Amino acid sequence: MPEWKKYWSPAQDDGSIVLTSLRIEHYVPKLRKNRIREERIHNEVIVDAYGPEEQALGWYYYLENKIQFPFSARCMAAKVVSPVRKGETVEVRSLAPENSCAHDMLVLIRWHGRNVAVPLSQLTATDADESTVEAIGDWHYWLGHGYCF
């Protein structure tokens, strides 16, 4: 029997099913741990970070050193804080200023004639060097495992 069925029971006289308890982790796909990425993030990004602010700075400087700008990227998912639509291709020009990245890593793109900051998490590199792809992958991995600062 699938694990989630343990939390459902026919409890009504009309035969409808009632949710008796819900454990959300059964509905969120688990990402596999990647030991190499985990070690790189721990040793290169957050090694000396003792709080959220220091983790944000660690990520900022790690990405700044590893990403070669400019590069082309495709939007993987629309976000309410970004004007970029899913599937849209953009040119990523640089990281947003450090003080803009205290809660999320933002990058500057050229969008409809303006420089706009968008979350790096919504982009995947389509034309970038290996170091850039690896760094963006590390950021996606960090977020995908529910880590935050």
Sine and cosine of phi, psi and omega as CSV:
sin_phi,cos_phi,sin_psi,cos_psi,sin_omega,cos_omega
0.00,0.00,0.74,-0.67,0.05,-1.00
-0.86,0.51,0.56,-0.83,-0.04,-1.00
-0.82,0.58,-0.65,0.76,-0.08,-1.00
-0.91,0.42,-0.44,0.90,-0.02,-1.00
-0.92,0.39,-0.35,0.94,0.04,-1.00
-0.89,0.45,-0.34,0.94,-0.09,-1.00
-0.98,-0.20,0.07,1.00,0.03,-1.00
-0.91,-0.40,0.60,-0.80,0.06,-1.00
-0.53,-0.85,0.64,-0.77,0.09,-1.00
-0.96,0.28,0.96,-0.29,-0.13,-0.99
-0.89,-0.46,-0.12,0.99,-0.04,-1.00
-0.98,-0.20,0.48,-0.88,0.05,-1.00
-0.90,0.44,-0.45,0.89,-0.04,-1.00
-0.99,0.12,0.04,1.00,0.04,-1.00
1.00,0.07,0.01,1.00,0.02,-1.00
-0.94,0.34,0.35,-0.94,-0.03,-1.00
-0.99,-0.17,0.68,-0.73,-0.02,-1.00
-0.89,-0.45,0.68,-0.73,0.07,-1.00
-0.98,0.18,0.88,-0.47,-0.01,-1.00
-1.00,-0.09,-0.45,0.89,0.01,-1.00
-0.29,-0.96,0.59,-0.81,-0.02,-1.00
-0.77,-0.64,0.82,-0.57,0.10,-0.99
-0.94,-0.34,0.97,-0.25,-0.17,-0.99
-0.87,0.49,-0.45,0.89,-0.05,-1.00
-0.89,0.45,-0.30,0.96,0.03,-1.00
-0.98,0.21,-0.22,0.98,-0.01,-1.00
-0.96,-0.28,-0.18,0.98,0.02,-1.00
-0.98,-0.18,0.86,-0.51,-0.02,-1.00
-0.88,0.47,0.70,-0.72,0.02,-1.00
-1.00,0.09,0.75,-0.66,0.08,-1.00
-1.00,0.00,0.62,-0.79,0.03,-1.00
-0.95,0.32,0.59,-0.81,0.10,-1.00
-0.96,0.29,0.66,-0.75,0.05,-1.00
-0.90,-0.43,0.96,-0.27,-0.10,-0.99
-0.85,0.53,-0.64,0.77,-0.02,-1.00
-0.91,0.41,-0.72,0.69,0.04,-1.00
-0.90,0.44,-0.70,0.71,0.00,-1.00
-0.84,0.55,-0.72,0.69,0.00,-1.00
-0.91,0.41,-0.66,0.75,0.01,-1.00
-0.89,0.46,-0.73,0.69,0.01,-1.00
-0.88,0.48,-0.71,0.70,-0.01,-1.00
-0.91,0.42,-0.69,0.73,-0.10,-0.99
-0.99,0.11,-0.44,0.90,-0.06,-1.00
-0.93,-0.36,-0.40,0.92,-0.12,-0.99
-0.96,-0.30,-0.81,0.58,-0.14,-0.99
-0.92,-0.40,0.31,0.95,-0.09,-1.00
-0.81,0.58,-0.69,0.72,-0.05,-1.00
-0.94,-0.34,0.32,0.95,-0.06,-1.00
-1.00,0.03,0.84,-0.54,-0.03,-1.00
-0.94,-0.34,0.20,0.98,0.03,-1.00
-0.13,-0.99,0.07,-1.00,-0.04,-1.00
-0.85,0.53,-0.65,0.76,-0.02,-1.00
-0.90,0.44,-0.67,0.74,0.00,-1.00
-0.94,0.33,-0.56,0.83,0.08,-1.00
-0.91,0.42,-0.69,0.73,0.02,-1.00
-0.87,0.50,-0.70,0.71,0.03,-1.00
-0.90,0.44,-0.65,0.76,0.04,-1.00
-0.86,0.51,-0.71,0.70,0.04,-1.00
-0.90,0.43,-0.69,0.72,-0.03,-1.00
-0.84,0.54,-0.77,0.64,-0.06,-1.00
-0.95,0.30,-0.54,0.84,0.09,-1.00
-0.88,0.48,-0.77,0.64,-0.01,-1.00
-0.91,0.42,-0.64,0.77,0.01,-1.00
-0.87,0.50,-0.62,0.78,-0.02,-1.00
-0.98,0.18,-0.46,0.89,-0.11,-0.99
-0.99,-0.11,-0.48,0.88,-0.09,-1.00
-1.00,0.02,0.75,-0.66,0.07,-1.00
-0.99,-0.15,0.91,-0.42,-0.01,-1.00
-0.99,-0.17,0.45,-0.89,-0.15,0.99
-0.99,0.16,0.28,-0.96,0.12,-0.99
-0.50,-0.87,0.37,-0.93,0.03,-1.00
-1.00,0.03,0.56,-0.83,0.01,-1.00
-0.58,-0.81,0.41,-0.91,0.05,-1.00
-0.91,-0.42,0.63,-0.78,0.03,-1.00
-0.97,0.23,0.83,-0.56,0.00,-1.00
-1.00,0.05,-0.47,0.88,-0.06,-1.00
-0.39,-0.92,0.66,-0.75,0.08,-1.00
-0.95,0.32,0.55,-0.84,0.07,-1.00
-0.74,-0.68,0.56,-0.83,-0.06,-1.00
-0.90,0.44,-0.41,0.91,-0.02,-1.00
-1.00,-0.02,0.09,1.00,-0.07,-1.00
-0.75,-0.66,0.61,-0.79,0.03,-1.00
-0.99,0.14,-0.15,0.99,-0.08,-1.00
-0.97,0.22,0.70,-0.71,-0.01,-1.00
-0.99,-0.11,0.46,-0.89,0.05,-1.00
-0.82,0.57,0.74,-0.67,0.01,-1.00
1.00,-0.01,-0.27,0.96,-0.01,-1.00
-0.94,0.33,0.63,-0.78,0.04,-1.00
-0.97,-0.23,0.69,-0.72,-0.03,-1.00
-0.71,-0.70,0.31,-0.95,0.14,-0.99
-0.98,-0.19,0.85,-0.52,0.03,-1.00
-1.00,-0.01,0.85,-0.53,-0.13,-0.99
-0.99,-0.12,-0.59,0.81,-0.02,-1.00
-0.15,-0.99,0.12,-0.99,0.19,-0.98
-0.95,0.31,0.49,-0.87,0.13,-0.99
-0.92,0.38,0.28,-0.96,0.03,-1.00
-0.82,0.57,0.54,-0.84,-0.06,-1.00
-0.76,0.65,-0.69,0.72,-0.06,-1.00
-0.94,0.35,-0.19,0.98,0.06,-1.00
-1.00,0.01,-0.13,0.99,-0.11,-0.99
-0.93,-0.37,0.50,0.86,-0.01,-1.00
-0.97,0.26,-0.38,0.92,-0.05,-1.00
-0.85,-0.53,-0.26,0.97,0.00,-1.00
-0.34,-0.94,0.47,-0.88,0.06,-1.00
-1.00,0.07,0.89,-0.46,-0.03,-1.00
-0.93,-0.37,0.54,-0.84,0.07,-1.00
-0.83,-0.56,0.45,-0.89,0.04,-1.00
-1.00,-0.07,0.76,-0.65,0.06,-1.00
-0.83,-0.55,0.34,-0.94,0.14,-0.99
-1.00,-0.07,0.88,-0.47,-0.07,-1.00
-0.69,-0.73,0.90,-0.43,0.00,-1.00
0.78,0.63,0.71,0.71,0.08,-1.00
0.99,0.15,0.10,0.99,0.01,-1.00
-0.79,-0.62,0.41,-0.91,0.17,-0.99
-1.00,0.06,0.81,-0.58,-0.06,-1.00
-0.76,-0.65,0.66,-0.76,0.08,-1.00
-1.00,-0.01,0.76,-0.65,0.04,-1.00
-0.73,-0.68,0.40,-0.92,0.02,-1.00
-0.92,0.40,0.73,-0.68,0.07,-1.00
-0.88,0.47,-0.46,0.89,-0.04,-1.00
-0.89,0.45,-0.35,0.94,-0.02,-1.00
-1.00,-0.04,-0.01,1.00,-0.09,-1.00
-0.90,-0.44,0.52,-0.85,0.17,-0.99
-0.79,-0.62,0.70,-0.72,-0.05,-1.00
-0.93,0.36,0.70,-0.71,0.05,-1.00
-0.93,-0.35,-0.38,0.93,-0.01,-1.00
-0.56,-0.83,1.00,0.09,-0.07,-1.00
-0.51,-0.86,0.31,-0.95,0.03,-1.00
-0.97,0.23,0.15,-0.99,-0.08,-1.00
-0.88,0.48,-0.65,0.76,-0.01,-1.00
-0.89,0.45,-0.66,0.75,0.01,-1.00
-0.91,0.42,-0.73,0.69,0.00,-1.00
-0.88,0.48,-0.67,0.74,0.00,-1.00
-0.90,0.44,-0.70,0.71,-0.03,-1.00
-0.90,0.43,-0.70,0.72,0.03,-1.00
-0.91,0.42,-0.64,0.77,0.07,-1.00
-0.87,0.48,-0.62,0.78,0.05,-1.00
-0.89,0.45,-0.68,0.73,0.01,-1.00
-0.90,0.44,-0.71,0.71,0.04,-1.00
-0.89,0.46,-0.64,0.77,0.03,-1.00
-0.88,0.48,-0.74,0.67,0.00,-1.00
-0.82,0.57,-0.76,0.65,-0.01,-1.00
-0.93,0.37,-0.64,0.77,-0.02,-1.00
-0.89,0.46,-0.42,0.91,0.05,-1.00
-1.00,-0.05,0.12,0.99,0.06,-1.00
0.99,0.15,0.16,0.99,0.04,-1.00
-0.96,0.29,0.50,-0.87,0.06,-1.00
-0.40,-0.91,0.18,-0.98,0.09,-1.00
-0.91,-0.42,0.00,0.00,0.00,0.00
